[in-house]
Structure formats: C-alpha cells, structure tokens
Amino acid sequence: MKKVVSLVLSAAMVAGMAISVSAFATGTQGAADATDASRDYLYTQTTATAPSACGTGNGNDGPASYALDGNETTHWHSNYDGANGGTGSTNLASTPNQRYIQLTLNEETTLDGLRYKPRQAVGDGGANGTVTQYEVKVSTTGGEDDSAWTSVSTGTWESNSDWKLAEFHEPTPAKYVRLYGVHTAGAGGQADMYMNCAELRVQTTQEQEENIFLSKTARASTQLTNQEADKANDGDLTTQWCANWESHTNPNK
C-alpha cells in the first residue's frame, strides 16, 4: 500500500523568515526624518475611523480607510456634500471637536511619533483640509470621555503635500491614536471646514521587522484547490499551501 505524504507550509512558517529591511540599508535616517518608515507600526494591523468622512463614490476622496491603503493618490476627506455615502458634519469649522482621524492598533504598543501625509494637492482648493496646526492624543481604552485621552504632541506644519512628523513628548503606551486638525488649510474662506489625510502612520520605539516574502509570487509543482502556493505568504495564519495528495497529476500543467 502506497503512502502519500502531504506537505504543508503555512504563513506562520514563512513569517519566521522575516528580516529587518534596515539590515540592508546603506545608511540610517535621522529621528526627525518624516519620510523614515523604519519604525512604523504595521499599517495593515491598524484600522482608521473618523466622525466625518466621504463615501467611496467621490473619486480619490473617501472614507478613513483610504489613509491606510498604501496609496498616496487616494485620501480620507471629511464629508463635504453628504452624497455618495458621506457621513458626519459637512462643516468642521462649526464642530472642531470632530476634526480628527483615529487609528486603532491591534494591540497596545509604546509609541513615540506620528507620520502624516496630506492629500496630493491638485488645482484650486487642492490643499483644502490639509492640517497646518495639529494635536495628537492617545488612549489605551478609546473611551469618549476626555479623561481617557492624553495629549502627546502639538505643533504646526507647512501646507504642502510632503510627509509630516509629530514627535511625542515621550514614549507613551497606546492602542488608540487621534490626529486633530487644530487648524486646516482652505481656499476661499474654507479654512478649518475640512480635514484630509492620504496616509497616516504611528511610530514605535524600535525598528519594525518587515516580511520581505509577504505577497510575493509563490509557485509549487503540486497543490490542492484553495490551498495553493500563494497561501504560504499571504500574511494570513489561517490559510496554508498543501501538496496535492488527491491525485498524482500536476495542477499547474
């Protein structure tokens, strides 16, 4: 009687091969470099919400999740017309306490900075909603009471589409992070009416390891349906690649 041996490789095993990208760097960037992503908390393990947001039918303007899509040409924009599924206030100048975007991390983590990328300004009014004066607040509970939140950074930024950095006063444990637009840019008297964010990240106190195998092309000479080779490096610990033990044929040929 022949025995068929099944080979299984899960994302957990591939994750063990993760290495720090910084090991290959030819140099290091200073702590004040707003473009330095080496200490970013993984944005794929973060969710974003906002009390005011456009819907998904407004072109590049959209919901808070657009600040975590890795695409700098899309952005979260506070609601401005109520159409296409927009929610919340359409004039944040009258509701400044709602002029923020919030990140929720998978777990409580010690943070010491926040990186903000405004929308890529195009044409008249392209900078509407870009944060020019900010405050960052963090919380371990996410409660709505003011006492649940601690102010960790305040300051001003130039009104352009470059990455911005808010350094915390000191490393602080947090699971919830809010970036408030104390003041935002606006054309034609629209200052403080809106807020936008193309990408948003928070920084940890240590450089983060990056799995360089994640989502790269994977192939195998044999595999089961729904357990293909790409399941081995999709970042999902509940999926796996498995060799075809049901047939001796090669599904890739």
Disulfide bonds with the S-S distance in Angstrom:
none
